[in-house]
Amino acid sequence: MAGWALLVLLPLVGLVAFADAGPAPASRADLPGWAVAARSFGLAAALAAVAVAAGYVPGQLVGTAREGQWALLLGLLLPLLLPRYVLYYAWWLGQSPTSRVGDWVGRSGLAGPVAAGTAWLVMALWYWPLAALLIAQGWRGLDAETLARARLDAGAAQRLWRVTLPMLARPIALAFAVVMVLALSEFGTFYAAMVDTLGTKLAVLYHATGSERAVVRASWPLAAAAGLAAAALWRQSEDWSTHPPLDRPVPAGGRWRWGVLAGLLALSFAAPVGLMISAVEASSPLATGELHRLPADVLGRTALTAAGGAAVAMGLAAAAMFVRGLGRAGAAVSGLMQVTILLAMFLPGSLVAVALLKLRMALGVPDGSHVLSAGLGVRFAGLALVVLHLAWGQRDRQLAEAAAVDGAGRWQSGLHVHLPRLWPLLAGALLLVTMLGMTEVPATMILLPGGVPNFGQWILDHMHGLRDQDVIACCLLLAGAYVGLAAGAVGLLRLARVRRPRGVAAAAVMVALAAAPLGCGGPERRAGRPEVVRAIGGPGRGPGRFIYPRAIELAGDGGLFVVDKTGRIQRLGPEGGFRGVYRLPKFDLGYPTGMTLGPDGNLYAADTHYHRVLAFAPDGTIARRFGRYGEDGGCFIYPTDVAFGPDGRIYVSEYGGNDRVSIFSAEGEFLAAFGSPGDGRGEMSRPSALCVDAGRGRLYVADACNHRVGVHTLDGELQRYVGSPGKGPGQLRYPYDLALMPDGALLVCEYGNNRIQLFDAAGRPAGAYGGPGRQLGQLAYPWGAAVDARRRVYVVDSGNNRIQVWQL
């Protein structure tokens, strides 16, 4: 109860206080408007209706089947356990720019609507099993005799409309409400599709404004809906455990029902997994056996954090169930505990995370992964509570009464009577919650210490690499692991139902087996600490502030150009003072990732998602543009950076299927291109940045997803590589930007290692600086860097919404 009061009740009460306390957002543009709210409720309602309609027949099968229930349960769990953004990515692979569909979408300009439609489809395919499970519980409680009489007196259509649906009205309404409320808070799928909803806005609002007041006030529609859904689910779950189901109402006959279920499972799980398998290339870690390229250390750390969250969730749920038996007062307290636990499950993860973050700061608790474990526990305690309600039935009451007659107390009864019977169910639920916690994103974004790697964020961030083989391999390995773990969880749940285990020692063994393969990697090497000159900016849309800055360039007078996700390029003075802004003509589909000041005085920006290069004149107008969508010479898919040779030639890097560097004349005429997709010599995977060393006649190319930097001649001939995958000295993890030091050393900005690293002219490591965190001298997902003549490095600290100035 103390844990519940600290982790659930106090943060929820604090949310009410936050509504009128703390700083207001700097701009109303940060807050989701009525149009976003209307779109969110409309999408969620339509999604819930489709999910309930699709889940009705599978729900009947699960609720009435006399045999094979556990196989049915496993089938419904498979699409539920994989993250929705992974399923979205799988379907999106069929629309990649290198496919016929993707090429048509790119040329037709329908990328936005197609992405939104794909996201909605994926959500419907993910939520129907949840609706089916809730409807199945309704079928289990129907009166078999009433349905049998109806079969004699009415046809199938009349039985459906006059008997079955009225009897199932409550579970169907509950399924609709639960799906709708969860869809309202959806982040990952709509974020990947760049669809603005309440869920996507709230997930980034705190980082954008630093105002808990803004988050709370913007989330009141979701909070109201969550409260109603929590109360409804609590009332229904009480019926599950107090009224045991009658005999199976009707056999689940009809082959067409099994055909419907098979088709839904094929679309929801088999098809997306098949699409990912078909996208595996010869360069994939799965094909080459080079699985060491995948972030095993990140997966291990994430799994341990999620397992801690699962333990917290089970503890909170068990406490709420235990208190229920302590008389009237206990029943009242149990009701409050259960409603608040379910409310925390339905609330947006970002809202719960903000409340816990403020509580941590108020209590002076040090930052760390334990805070994220607590947050995951609060997020998924409602799921654990539902599992316990489904497990606790009339037999448990009879056993408890018999133990009480024999003089056993509640602790003795729980230890010697209930635990030996229920441990498989507890272990299975622990496994399920761990799997869900490993890929949770909204709460993780806020509670995870700055720059600390997380598997869910890693996958979501690197899906921007399109057909990146590392991401595909990770998704397939995750799918395979989750199939095995889901089968183990279902086996444990079945074991809890069909026979009594001999002891509790196996429970510890199962939990250990669940966590053992997911062990943590070794300690990271600490990079050197730079001399911090200052920090520029902070979260917000106002002048001199940023929302996830992505690229930087130095002006001729020592000032700065910085582009962020507000669709603007800000001009700042050397000390960070605001001087003006360049507006991008379009940015709904995405934002530039690289900028370079050209010899003509214009600022050249790689307008990534619009397949072109823009050149801004000093007055902010667009002086020239070149490039268009395509794979031919002079065309781009997703350009990333621009560089200039000493003879005026223009170099443009790009990814998305071309993965090459194109060379243009000073007038913009296409001359040549080098590179192709892959990880072999001369091949590239998301070349993200370019840097010219005119004195040595070199062109450096940041080969981001191959974790290396290519050293080329100015004509594109490959000479050698700098770096290899890893986090030690001389190793790289996702180099996103490059800059040349005054002495000719190469500075590499590492997004994946949250640091910058120096290499001398010969390619030897010469120092690493930074590390994950929120403090000055620490970084969170840096995207870019620029260097001036005084060896001052301006680092784009994207996750902390600032520019740090370091003296090296």
Secondary structure by P-SEA (a helix, b strand, c coil): caaaaaccaaaaaaaaaacccccccccccccccaaaaaaaaaaaaaaaaaaaaaaaaaaaaaaccccaaaaaaaaaaccccccaaaaaaaaacccccccaaaaaaaaacaaaaaaaaaaaaaaaaacaaaaaaaaaaaaaaccaaaaaaaaacccaaaaaaccccccaaaaaaaaaaaaaaaaaaccccccccccccaaaaaaccccccccaaaaaaacaaaaaaaaaaaaaaaaaaaaaccccccccccccccaaaaaaaaaaaaaacaaaaaaaaaacccccccccccccccaaaaaaaaaaaaaaaaaaaaaaaaaaaaaccccaaaaaaaaaaaaaaaaaaaccaaaaaaaaaaaaaaacccccaaaaaaaaaaacaaaaaaaaaaaccaaaaaaaaaaaaacccaaaaaacccccccaaaaaaaaaaaaaaaaccccccccccccccccaaaaaaaaccccccaaaaaaaaaaaaaaaaaaaaaaaaaaaacccccccaaaaaaaaaaacccccccccccccccccccccccccccccccccccccccccccccccccccccbbbbbcccccccbbbbbcccccccccccccccccbbbbccccccbbbbbcccccccccccccccccccccccccccccccbbbbbbbcccccbbbbbccccccccccccccccccccccccccccccccbbbbbccccccbbbbbccccccccccccccccccccccccccccccccbbbbbbccccbbbbbcccccccbbbbcccccccccccccccccccccbbbbccccccbbbbbcc
